[in-house]
């Protein structure tokens, strides 16, 4: 038994027609790009005396998102509202459709996909491909 694209469409109501959700997963300079998109990024981890930095995923924890974007300011202009909406969508899809094995992180690549809010991507196809990839990596 396997999950098909039709199953994804019927269960999630995600569009399966549209542009493929193809993008580079390169995370080089992701903090700088995140600041450009949402106005802030998490701090760089500190390096112990002569030691190596801990390997940190290209993304943020859900607690960081909640601490910084829990409530949109009442006097927010359209740009700020769009920023909060983008972060909220990033949070939701990272917790549900594109959840990682840790259950703690929102990967940077999904925020990148939300740079254009009116793009007609085939999110259902991306969800199925991600599911298959996660099953293979188990």
JOHU-V708268 format. One record per residue. N is the residue number from 1. D_LAST is the distance of its C-alpha to the last C-alpha in whole Angstrom. Layout:
# JOHU-V708268
{{N D_LAST} {N D_LAST}}
This chain:
# JOHU-V708268
{{1 18} {2 16} {3 17} {4 19} {5 21} {6 24} {7 22} {8 20} {9 24} {10 26} {11 23} {12 23} {13 26} {14 25} {15 27} {16 26} {17 29} {18 29} {19 28} {20 25} {21 23} {22 23} {23 23} {24 23} {25 20} {26 22} {27 23} {28 26} {29 28} {30 26} {31 28} {32 31} {33 30} {34 29} {35 33} {36 34} {37 32} {38 32} {39 35} {40 33} {41 30} {42 28} {43 30} {44 29} {45 28} {46 31} {47 31} {48 32} {49 35} {50 34} {51 31} {52 28} {53 26} {54 23} {55 20} {56 20} {57 18} {58 20} {59 21} {60 22} {61 22} {62 22} {63 25} {64 27} {65 27} {66 29} {67 31} {68 32} {69 32} {70 33} {71 36} {72 38} {73 41} {74 44} {75 46} {76 43} {77 44} {78 42} {79 40} {80 39} {81 38} {82 36} {83 34} {84 33} {85 32} {86 30} {87 28} {88 28} {89 26} {90 24} {91 23} {92 23} {93 21} {94 18} {95 18} {96 18} {97 17} {98 15} {99 14} {100 11} {101 9} {102 12} {103 15} {104 17} {105 18} {106 19} {107 18} {108 21} {109 20} {110 21} {111 24} {112 25} {113 25} {114 27} {115 30} {116 32} {117 32} {118 34} {119 32} {120 31} {121 27} {122 25} {123 23} {124 21} {125 20} {126 19} {127 17} {128 16} {129 15} {130 13} {131 11} {132 10} {133 9} {134 6} {135 5} {136 6} {137 4} {138 0}}
